[in-house]
Amino acid sequence: MNNNHIEIIGFIAAFLTTAAFLPQVYKTWKTKDVSGLSLPMLLMFFVGIVLWLVYAIYINSPSMIMANVITIVSSFFLIYFKIKYDKK
C-alpha cells in the first residue's frame, strides 16, 4: 500500500474519531451539565492530544494534524465548560 492510501485511511480514522467526540461537546454546551466529566481526565487527554499533534507535525501526517487540531479545540471547550459550569 502506498503512502496516499495509508493517508486516506488516516483521514477516515481522523474523521470518525474526531466526529465521535463532537456530540459530547455539543451536549455539554447545550445542557451545561458537566457532572459526568472528570477534569483530571480532560487535562490528561488535552496534553496527550497536544503531544500527538507535535508527533503528527514531526512525521508530516496531514490526517493526524487535522484530527488533533480539531480534537484540541473540542477538548479545550470541554475543559472550559467543566471549569465554568462545575457546581462546587
C-alpha positions as a LaTeX table, in Angstrom:
\begin{tabular}{lrrr}
\hline
Residue & $x$ (\AA) & $y$ (\AA) & $z$ (\AA) \\
\hline
Met1 & 0.00 & 0.00 & 0.00 \\
Asn2 & 1.44 & 3.37 & $-0.93$ \\
Asn3 & 1.52 & 6.42 & 1.32 \\
Asn4 & $-1.52$ & 8.02 & $-0.36$ \\
His5 & $-3.69$ & 5.03 & 0.50 \\
Ile6 & $-2.38$ & 4.99 & 4.05 \\
Glu7 & $-3.12$ & 8.72 & 4.40 \\
Ile8 & $-6.68$ & 8.14 & 3.11 \\
Ile9 & $-7.16$ & 5.53 & 5.82 \\
Gly10 & $-5.77$ & 8.08 & 8.27 \\
Phe11 & $-8.25$ & 10.75 & 7.13 \\
Ile12 & $-11.17$ & 8.32 & 7.52 \\
Ala13 & $-9.97$ & 7.34 & 11.00 \\
Ala14 & $-9.41$ & 11.01 & 11.87 \\
Phe15 & $-12.90$ & 11.94 & 10.73 \\
Leu16 & $-14.59$ & 9.13 & 12.66 \\
Thr17 & $-12.71$ & 9.59 & 15.93 \\
Thr18 & $-12.98$ & 13.39 & 15.84 \\
Ala19 & $-16.65$ & 13.35 & 14.84 \\
Ala20 & $-17.39$ & 10.91 & 17.68 \\
Phe21 & $-16.10$ & 13.48 & 20.18 \\
Leu22 & $-18.17$ & 16.44 & 18.90 \\
Pro23 & $-21.61$ & 15.32 & 20.20 \\
Gln24 & $-20.24$ & 15.36 & 23.75 \\
Val25 & $-19.02$ & 18.92 & 23.31 \\
Tyr26 & $-22.38$ & 19.96 & 21.86 \\
Lys27 & $-24.39$ & 18.22 & 24.59 \\
Thr28 & $-22.26$ & 19.75 & 27.32 \\
Trp29 & $-22.63$ & 23.20 & 25.77 \\
Lys30 & $-26.42$ & 22.88 & 25.49 \\
Thr31 & $-27.14$ & 21.29 & 28.88 \\
Lys32 & $-24.28$ & 22.85 & 30.87 \\
Asp33 & $-24.17$ & 19.51 & 32.73 \\
Val34 & $-20.53$ & 18.72 & 33.45 \\
Ser35 & $-21.14$ & 16.33 & 36.33 \\
Gly36 & $-20.03$ & 13.34 & 34.27 \\
Leu37 & $-16.79$ & 14.95 & 33.17 \\
Ser38 & $-13.56$ & 14.48 & 35.09 \\
Leu39 & $-11.24$ & 17.49 & 35.00 \\
Pro40 & $-8.06$ & 15.42 & 35.57 \\
Met41 & $-9.05$ & 13.11 & 32.69 \\
Leu42 & $-9.78$ & 16.08 & 30.42 \\
Leu43 & $-6.45$ & 17.69 & 31.24 \\
Met44 & $-4.51$ & 14.46 & 30.65 \\
Phe45 & $-6.42$ & 13.93 & 27.40 \\
Phe46 & $-5.66$ & 17.51 & 26.29 \\
Val47 & $-1.93$ & 17.15 & 26.97 \\
Gly48 & $-1.92$ & 13.79 & 25.18 \\
Ile49 & $-3.59$ & 15.27 & 22.11 \\
Val50 & $-1.12$ & 18.17 & 22.07 \\
Leu51 & 1.70 & 15.62 & 22.10 \\
Trp52 & 0.00 & 13.67 & 19.29 \\
Leu53 & $-0.14$ & 16.93 & 17.31 \\
Val54 & 3.59 & 17.51 & 17.84 \\
Tyr55 & 4.23 & 13.95 & 16.67 \\
Ala56 & 1.92 & 14.39 & 13.65 \\
Ile57 & 3.74 & 17.56 & 12.63 \\
Tyr58 & 7.09 & 15.83 & 13.09 \\
Ile59 & 6.12 & 12.93 & 10.80 \\
Asn60 & 4.22 & 15.29 & 8.47 \\
Ser61 & 0.87 & 13.45 & 8.58 \\
Pro62 & $-1.92$ & 15.75 & 7.36 \\
Ser63 & $-4.66$ & 13.43 & 8.62 \\
Met64 & $-3.24$ & 13.31 & 12.14 \\
Ile65 & $-2.60$ & 17.05 & 12.16 \\
Met66 & $-6.20$ & 17.79 & 11.15 \\
Ala67 & $-7.72$ & 15.37 & 13.66 \\
Asn68 & $-5.57$ & 16.55 & 16.53 \\
Val69 & $-6.15$ & 20.26 & 15.90 \\
Ile70 & $-9.93$ & 19.73 & 15.89 \\
Thr71 & $-9.75$ & 17.49 & 18.96 \\
Ile72 & $-7.57$ & 20.03 & 20.82 \\
Val73 & $-10.18$ & 22.72 & 20.20 \\
Ser74 & $-13.02$ & 20.39 & 21.24 \\
Ser75 & $-11.29$ & 19.21 & 24.39 \\
Phe76 & $-10.38$ & 22.80 & 25.27 \\
Phe77 & $-14.10$ & 23.65 & 25.14 \\
Leu78 & $-14.91$ & 20.73 & 27.44 \\
Ile79 & $-12.25$ & 21.88 & 29.91 \\
Tyr80 & $-13.63$ & 25.41 & 29.73 \\
Phe81 & $-17.22$ & 24.14 & 30.26 \\
Lys82 & $-16.08$ & 21.93 & 33.16 \\
Ile83 & $-14.44$ & 24.87 & 34.92 \\
Lys84 & $-17.24$ & 27.33 & 34.12 \\
Tyr85 & $-20.27$ & 25.14 & 34.89 \\
Asp86 & $-18.94$ & 22.87 & 37.64 \\
Lys87 & $-21.08$ & 23.05 & 40.78 \\
Lys88 & $-18.56$ & 23.03 & 43.58 \\
\hline
\end{tabular}
